[in-house]
Amino acid sequence: MPPLPKRKISKGRRDRRRSHLAMTATSLTACPNCHKMRLPHHVCPHCGHYGGEEIFTVEQKKSKTQ
C-alpha cells in the first residue's frame, strides 16, 4: 500500500503552489520594415527582414482566377 498524506492540502496552498504554472501571452513587436507584428529576435515572416537586412525573399501567393 502506498503512503498517504496525513492532512488535507488546503485550496489556498494548492493554488499558491500552482501560481507559476499560469500561461502567458507571447510578446510581439512591430517589424521596423513592414510594421506588422512578429516575434522578437526572429526574422519577420511577412517581409523577410531582420536587423535592417533582408534575410530571405518572401514569395507572393498566387491568386486562383477562374
N, C-alpha and C positions, 0 to 999 in steps of 0.2 A: 504494500500500500504506500503511495507517495506521501510525502509530508504535506500537511495542510496549514494554511495561515491561522494563527491564533486569534487574530482580531480582524474585523471588517475594515477595509480601507475606505475612508470617507470619500464622498464625491469631490470635495474640495481638494484633498490630497491627490486623488487620481487625476483631476483636471490640471493641477499645478505641474504634475509630472509630465503631462502631455502638452503643456503650453508651447513648447518649442517645435512641435510637430505641425503647426499650422502652415497651410500653403500660402505662398506669397506670389503676387503678380510679377511677371517678368518686366524688368525695366527696359524701356525702349527710348532711343534717342533719334533725333531727326538727322537725316543724311545731309551733309552740307552741300552736296551737289544737286540732288533731286528733291530734297526736303520731304521725303517720305520716311516713315518710321522704320527703324532697323534695330537689330541687337547691337549693344555697344561692343567695340573691339571685333567686329565682324565686317566682312565685305557686304556692301549693300546689294541685296538680291535684285533690286529694281534697275539699278544703273551700272553696277559692277565696279564702283569706285571705293577706295579705302585710302585714307591718309592723303587725299589730294591727287592720287594716281589712279589710272584706270587699270584694274587688275585683269578683268576679262570683259569681253563684249557680250551684251545681252541681246539675243535674237528676238525679233518681234514675232508675236504669234500670228499665224496665218489665219485670216478670217475665211469661213466657209461661205462661198457665194454659190447660189444655185441658178 
